[in-house]
Amino acid sequence: MVHAFIMVTVDTGHAEALVEMVRAFDHVSDANVIAGNFDIVVEADAGEVYDVINSVATRIRGLDAVTDTKTYVCLE
């Protein structure tokens, strides 16, 4: 099992709408609007790293108003 966090930066005013969309994606276990250097943190669980990258991170990057993403895969 692969566990990862995807940090998402979005255009001003779009975080709440996007977090609702992202919560419906396959392999997403949680997503929240946060304060700080990023706007949304997405928690993902999948069988393989490929599933996290392809099913979650790539789809998030393709959403309108997303300006940047950083994916952090947990090692344990």
C-alpha positions as CSV (number, residue, x, y, z in Angstrom):
1,M,0.0,0.0,0.0
2,V,1.3,3.5,-0.9
3,H,0.3,6.5,1.2
4,A,1.0,10.0,-0.2
5,F,0.3,13.6,0.4
6,I,-0.3,16.0,-2.5
7,M,0.1,19.7,-1.8
8,V,-1.9,21.8,-4.2
9,T,-1.6,25.5,-5.0
10,V,-4.6,27.2,-6.7
11,D,-5.7,30.5,-8.0
12,T,-7.3,32.8,-5.3
13,G,-10.9,32.0,-4.5
14,H,-10.9,28.4,-5.9
15,A,-9.7,26.2,-3.1
16,E,-13.1,25.3,-1.5
17,A,-14.7,24.3,-4.9
18,L,-11.7,22.3,-5.9
19,V,-11.4,20.4,-2.6
20,E,-14.9,19.1,-3.1
21,M,-14.0,17.9,-6.6
22,V,-10.8,16.2,-5.5
23,R,-12.5,14.4,-2.6
24,A,-14.5,12.4,-5.3
25,F,-11.3,11.1,-7.1
26,D,-10.4,7.5,-6.9
27,H,-7.7,6.7,-4.2
28,V,-8.3,10.0,-2.4
29,S,-8.8,9.3,1.3
30,D,-9.1,13.0,2.4
31,A,-8.6,16.5,1.2
32,N,-8.6,19.8,3.1
33,V,-8.2,23.5,2.5
34,I,-5.2,24.7,4.5
35,A,-3.3,27.9,5.4
36,G,0.3,28.3,4.5
37,N,2.4,27.9,1.4
38,F,-0.2,25.6,-0.2
39,D,-4.0,25.8,-0.5
40,I,-5.1,22.2,-0.4
41,V,-3.6,19.0,1.1
42,V,-4.8,15.8,-0.5
43,E,-4.2,12.4,1.2
44,A,-4.1,9.4,-1.1
45,D,-3.9,5.7,-0.7
46,A,-3.3,3.2,-3.5
47,G,-1.7,-0.2,-4.3
48,E,1.1,1.3,-6.3
49,V,3.0,4.6,-6.7
50,Y,1.8,4.6,-10.3
51,D,-1.8,4.7,-9.1
52,V,-1.2,7.8,-6.9
53,I,0.7,9.6,-9.6
54,N,-1.6,8.7,-12.5
55,S,-5.0,8.6,-10.8
56,V,-4.6,11.5,-8.4
57,A,-1.7,13.8,-9.0
58,T,-2.1,14.0,-12.8
59,R,-5.8,14.6,-12.6
60,I,-5.3,17.4,-10.0
61,R,-2.8,19.1,-12.2
62,G,-5.3,19.1,-15.0
63,L,-8.0,21.0,-13.1
64,D,-8.6,24.6,-14.0
65,A,-7.2,27.0,-11.4
66,V,-4.5,24.6,-10.2
67,T,-1.2,26.4,-10.5
68,D,1.2,23.8,-8.9
69,T,1.4,20.5,-7.1
70,K,4.0,18.7,-5.0
71,T,3.6,15.0,-4.3
72,Y,5.2,13.4,-1.2
73,V,5.1,9.6,-1.0
74,C,5.4,8.2,2.6
75,L,8.3,5.8,3.1
76,E,6.7,3.8,5.9
